[in-house]
Amino acid sequence: MTDRAVIHMDLDTFFVSVERKLNSKLEGLPLAIGGKNNRGVVAACSYEARRFGVHSAMPMYLARQLCPEMTVISGDMESYSQHSRMITEIIAESAPVFEKSSIDEFYMDVSGMDRFFNTFDWARELRGKIIHESGLPISMGLSVNKLVSKVATNEFKPNAEKHILKGEERDFLGPLTIDKIPMIGKKTARFLYDMGVRKVEALREMPVKYLQSAFGKNGLELWRRANGIDESPVVAYSERKSISTESTFSTDTIDVRKLKSVIIAMVEKLTYKLREEKKLTSCVTVKIRYTNFDTETKQVHLAYTASDGLLIKAALDLFDKLYSRRMLLRLVGVRFSGLVHGNYQISLFEDTEESIRLYQAMDRIKFRHGTDKLVRAVTLGVNRRVRMDMNVFTG
């Protein structure tokens, strides 16, 4: 059986690097990208800003207090997406199988390639090509699986090239703090710290039964990761172009209030799907079908986002412009297109700290209890059967 070989590549401070490529005067400065007003948040920041304690998702007012000399810019998601597509195309030309896990992060399965030439040398050549053609820095790690490769990239970047040889996974991971392991968030780390577990080597010495008792089904996975075990495959990349939903009414209606409530419910469902899959949209389309089967659509382009508020407003504005004949309607639909991958669950460039926390809390509730368990009050009057008929279509 061929040994696995998985490459992880991650663009170093991607948003910051794109801005510096476009404006060399930003080079070397402490820099933050995000909402400029004090209620905004940091979407990304440079290493120079991080030295002052600034980090992503931090309230901008706090970031300014920590680093008063920091330069703040709004950011351009369109430009970041264009650069991401450029790098995706470079990788697609060379890699046999690759996965685009976010706008700035990639995995490649190059198992068996070592029969023809040195896999690490091939990865280094590809990294060099990306840097040369895109003008952006990128780090990479190579190991027998996705987990170890990702940790290696994160541990040694920026400007990293690291190969963890087969059999060295445990030795590499052991001295690291537990928060370096993907899936161990702040809450889990705090729980383990309270038990005196700070290093990965200490975590893997814990009995599996105890971890399962403390963390449920995730307990075994924690132990496996602490031991460098990860069998998850590299999922071949394919770009989804759109996501949509529509509803055909059991009885044709002219009730504008009801129609708008259905549209709001649709947008809520689609935006949750976007955030769940870590995607953003740049185009909203609303579709209506009259009782005589005449069908009309209208769309609008906007800055990349997955924010309920922005997308609900866009959809309702489109509906107001579309629905002018005041005939009975038999169907309404909403479609998001121009999708891009993104690490950020919501539009950090436009949302405030309060709205981000609200969306995150709402998404946690929906994930645990279902998307229909938490809805806006205005959609409560929507017929339950109509809501259940709304299926999400992708393409």
C-alpha positions in Angstrom: 0.0 0.0 0.0 1.3 3.5 -1.0 2.2 5.8 1.9 0.0 8.9 2.0 1.6 12.2 1.3 -0.5 15.4 1.9 0.6 19.0 1.3 -1.0 21.9 3.1 -0.5 25.4 1.8 -1.7 28.6 3.5 -1.2 32.1 2.3 0.6 34.2 4.9 -1.7 37.0 6.2 -3.5 36.8 2.9 -5.6 40.0 3.0 -2.6 42.0 4.3 -0.3 40.6 1.6 -2.8 41.5 -1.1 -3.0 45.1 0.2 0.8 45.4 0.4 1.1 44.0 -3.1 -1.2 46.8 -4.4 0.4 49.5 -2.2 4.0 48.9 -1.3 3.9 51.9 1.2 2.1 49.5 3.6 5.1 47.2 3.8 6.5 46.8 7.3 3.7 48.9 9.0 1.3 47.6 11.7 -1.8 47.1 9.6 -5.4 46.0 10.3 -8.2 45.4 7.8 -11.8 45.7 8.8 -14.4 48.2 10.0 -12.9 51.6 10.4 -15.3 52.8 13.1 -15.0 51.9 16.7 -17.9 49.4 16.5 -16.2 47.5 13.7 -14.0 44.5 14.1 -10.6 43.4 12.8 -10.9 41.0 9.8 -7.1 40.5 9.4 -3.9 42.1 10.7 -0.2 42.1 9.9 2.5 40.4 12.0 3.6 43.8 13.1 0.2 44.5 14.6 0.1 41.1 16.2 3.1 41.9 18.3 1.0 44.5 20.1 -1.7 41.8 20.8 -4.0 42.6 17.9 -5.8 39.7 16.4 -8.7 38.9 14.0 -12.3 39.3 15.2 -11.0 41.8 17.9 -13.1 45.0 18.4 -11.4 47.7 16.4 -11.5 50.2 19.3 -9.5 47.7 21.4 -7.0 47.1 18.6 -6.5 50.9 18.3 -5.8 51.1 22.0 -3.2 48.3 21.8 -1.6 49.8 18.7 -2.3 53.5 18.3 0.1 53.8 15.3 -1.7 51.0 13.4 -3.0 51.8 9.9 -6.6 50.7 9.3 -8.1 50.0 5.8 -11.5 48.8 4.8 -10.4 45.9 2.7 -11.5 44.8 -0.8 -13.1 41.3 -0.9 -13.3 41.4 -4.7 -9.6 41.8 -5.0 -8.9 39.1 -2.4 -11.2 36.7 -4.3 -9.5 37.5 -7.6 -6.1 36.7 -6.1 -7.5 33.5 -4.6 -8.8 32.4 -8.0 -5.4 33.1 -9.5 -3.6 30.8 -7.0 -6.3 28.2 -7.4 -5.6 28.1 -11.1 -1.9 27.7 -10.6 -2.4 24.8 -8.2 -5.0 23.2 -10.5 -2.5 23.1 -13.3 0.0 21.0 -11.3 -1.7 19.1 -8.5 -3.3 15.7 -9.2 -5.9 16.2 -6.5 -6.4 19.3 -4.4 -8.9 20.7 -1.9 -9.6 24.4 -1.4 -10.6 24.5 2.2 -10.9 28.3 2.3 -10.1 31.4 0.3 -6.5 31.2 1.3 -5.9 27.5 2.3 -5.3 24.4 0.2 -4.6 20.7 0.6 -3.0 18.4 -2.0 -2.9 14.6 -2.1 0.4 13.7 -3.8 0.5 10.0 -2.6 2.6 7.9 -4.9 4.4 10.8 -6.5 7.7 9.9 -4.8 8.0 6.9 -7.3 8.8 9.5 -10.0 10.6 12.4 -8.1 11.1 13.8 -4.6 7.7 14.9 -3.3 9.0 17.7 -1.1 11.1 19.1 -4.0 7.9 19.1 -6.1 6.0 21.0 -3.4 8.8 23.5 -3.0 8.8 24.2 -6.8 5.0 24.7 -6.8 5.3 27.1 -3.8 8.0 29.0 -5.7 5.8 29.2 -8.7 2.8 30.6 -6.7 5.0 33.2 -5.1 6.5 34.2 -8.4 3.3 34.4 -10.4 1.0 35.9 -7.7 3.4 38.1 -5.9 2.1 36.7 -2.6 3.9 34.8 0.2 2.6 31.3 1.0 3.8 28.6 3.5 3.5 24.9 3.2 3.8 21.7 5.2 4.1 18.1 4.0 3.4 14.9 6.0 1.3 11.7 5.9 -2.0 13.4 6.6 -3.9 16.7 6.6 -3.7 17.3 10.4 0.1 17.1 10.7 0.7 19.1 7.5 -1.6 21.9 8.7 0.0 22.1 12.1 3.4 22.1 10.5 2.5 25.0 8.3 1.0 27.0 11.2 3.9 26.3 13.5 6.7 27.4 11.1 5.1 30.2 9.1 5.6 32.8 7.8 7.6 31.8 4.8 7.5 28.1 5.9 8.7 24.9 4.1 8.5 22.0 6.4 8.5 18.2 5.9 7.5 16.0 8.7 8.7 12.5 7.8 6.7 9.4 8.2 7.1 8.1 11.8 8.0 11.6 13.2 4.4 12.8 13.7 4.3 12.1 17.5 7.7 13.6 18.1 6.7 16.7 16.2 3.4 17.2 17.9 4.4 16.1 21.5 6.1 19.4 22.7 3.4 21.7 21.2 0.7 23.3 23.4 -2.7 21.6 23.0 -4.2 24.7 21.4 -2.1 24.1 18.3 -4.2 21.1 17.5 -7.2 21.8 15.1 -10.6 21.3 16.8 -9.2 22.4 20.2 -10.8 25.8 20.7 -10.6 28.1 23.6 -13.3 26.4 25.7 -11.7 22.9 25.3 -8.2 24.2 25.9 -9.4 26.0 29.1 -11.0 22.7 30.3 -7.8 20.8 29.7 -5.6 23.5 31.2 -7.6 23.3 34.4 -6.8 19.6 34.5 -3.1 20.4 34.1 -2.9 19.2 30.5 -0.9 21.8 28.5 1.2 19.8 26.0 0.0 17.4 23.3 2.2 14.7 24.8 0.3 15.0 28.1 -3.0 14.8 26.2 -2.2 11.6 24.4 -1.2 9.9 27.7 -4.7 10.4 29.0 -7.0 7.3 29.0 -9.3 7.2 26.0 -12.2 6.3 28.2 -11.7 9.4 30.3 -11.5 11.6 27.3 -14.7 10.1 26.0 -16.4 10.6 29.4 -15.3 14.2 29.4 -15.9 15.2 25.7 -18.3 12.6 24.4 -17.8 11.3 20.9 -15.1 14.0 20.4 -12.9 12.4 23.1 -11.6 9.6 20.8 -10.9 12.1 18.1 -8.9 14.3 20.5 -6.8 11.3 21.4 -6.3 10.4 17.7 -5.2 13.9 16.8 -2.8 14.1 19.8 -1.2 10.9 18.3 -1.0 12.4 14.8 -3.7 10.1 13.4 -5.9 11.6 10.7 -7.5 9.5 7.9 -9.7 12.3 6.4 -9.3 12.5 2.6 -8.4 15.4 0.5 -11.7 16.3 -1.1 -11.4 17.1 -4.8 -12.2 20.8 -5.4 -15.2 22.0 -7.3 -16.5 25.5 -7.3 -20.2 25.9 -6.5 -21.7 28.7 -8.5 -24.9 29.3 -6.7 -27.3 28.4 -3.9 -31.1 28.9 -4.1 -34.5 28.1 -2.7 -38.0 28.6 -3.9 -41.6 28.0 -2.6 -44.7 27.2 -4.6 -47.8 28.2 -2.6 -50.7 25.7 -2.2 -53.0 28.7 -2.9 -52.0 31.6 -5.1 -51.7 34.8 -3.0 -51.5 38.6 -3.3 -50.7 39.1 0.4 -47.6 41.2 0.3 -46.9 40.9 4.0 -47.0 37.1 3.7 -44.8 37.1 0.6 -42.2 39.3 2.2 -42.2 37.0 5.3 -41.5 34.0 3.0 -38.6 35.8 1.3 -37.1 36.8 4.7 -37.4 33.1 5.8 -35.7 32.0 2.6 -32.8 34.5 3.0 -32.3 33.3 6.6 -32.1 29.7 5.5 -29.6 30.5 2.7 -27.4 32.8 4.7 -27.1 30.1 7.4 -26.1 27.6 4.7 -23.5 30.1 3.5 -22.0 30.6 6.9 -22.1 26.8 7.6 -20.0 26.2 4.5 -17.8 29.3 5.1 -18.9 31.0 1.9 -19.9 34.5 0.8 -22.1 35.7 -2.0 -21.8 38.7 -4.3 -25.1 38.5 -6.2 -28.8 38.2 -5.0 -31.6 37.2 -7.4 -35.3 37.2 -6.6 -37.8 35.3 -8.7 -41.6 35.5 -8.9 -44.1 33.5 -10.9 -47.6 34.9 -11.4 -50.8 32.8 -11.4 -50.7 32.8 -15.3 -47.2 31.3 -15.1 -45.4 34.5 -16.3 -42.0 34.4 -14.5 -39.8 37.4 -13.8 -36.4 37.8 -12.1 -34.3 40.7 -11.0 -30.8 40.7 -9.4 -28.3 43.0 -7.7 -24.6 42.8 -7.2 -23.1 43.7 -3.8 -20.0 43.4 -1.8 -19.2 39.8 -0.7 -21.2 39.0 2.4 -23.1 36.3 4.4 -24.9 38.8 6.6 -28.6 38.2 7.1 -29.3 41.9 7.5 -27.7 43.0 4.2 -29.0 40.2 2.2 -32.6 40.5 3.5 -32.6 44.2 2.6 -31.3 43.4 -0.9 -33.9 40.7 -1.5 -36.8 42.8 -0.2 -35.7 45.8 -2.4 -35.7 43.5 -5.4 -39.1 42.1 -4.6 -40.5 45.7 -4.3 -39.1 46.5 -7.8 -40.3 43.2 -9.3 -43.9 42.9 -8.0 -45.6 45.7 -9.8 -48.6 43.9 -11.5 -50.4 43.1 -8.3 -51.6 39.8 -9.7 -51.8 36.6 -7.6 -48.4 34.9 -7.2 -47.9 31.1 -7.2 -44.1 31.1 -6.5 -41.3 33.1 -5.1 -37.6 32.2 -5.0 -34.2 33.6 -3.9 -30.8 32.7 -5.3 -27.3 33.7 -4.2 -24.6 33.5 -6.8 -21.0 34.5 -7.4 -20.0 32.4 -4.3 -16.5 32.5 -2.9 -14.8 30.6 -0.1 -14.0 32.6 3.1 -12.7 31.9 6.6 -15.0 34.5 8.0 -18.5 33.3 8.8 -19.9 36.8 8.3 -18.8 40.0 6.7 -16.3 41.4 9.1 -15.9 44.4 6.9 -19.4 45.7 7.6 -20.7 44.1 10.7 -20.2 45.3 14.3 -18.9 43.3 17.2 -22.5 43.1 18.5 -24.0 41.8 15.2 -21.1 39.2 14.9 -21.8 37.8 18.3 -25.5 37.7 17.6 -25.0 35.8 14.3 -22.6 33.4 16.0 -25.1 32.7 18.8 -27.9 32.2 16.4 -25.9 29.9 14.2 -24.9 27.7 17.2 -28.6 27.4 18.2 -29.6 26.5 14.6 -26.8 23.9 14.4 -27.8 22.2 17.6 -31.6 22.4 17.2 -32.4 23.0 13.5 -32.7 26.0 11.3 -36.4 26.5 12.0 -36.0 26.7 15.8 -34.8 30.3 15.7 -36.4 32.7 13.3 -37.3 36.4 13.0 -40.6 37.4 14.5 -41.8 38.6 11.1 -41.6 35.1 9.7 -43.6 33.4 12.5 -46.9 34.0 10.6 -45.6 32.1 7.5 -47.6 29.0 6.9 -45.6 26.0 8.3 -46.2 24.0 5.2 -44.8 26.7 3.0 -41.7 26.9 5.2 -41.2 23.1 5.0 -41.5 23.2 1.2 -38.4 25.4 0.9 -35.6 23.2 -0.2 -32.1 24.4 -0.9 -30.8 23.9 -4.4 -27.1 24.1 -5.4 -25.3 24.4 -8.6 
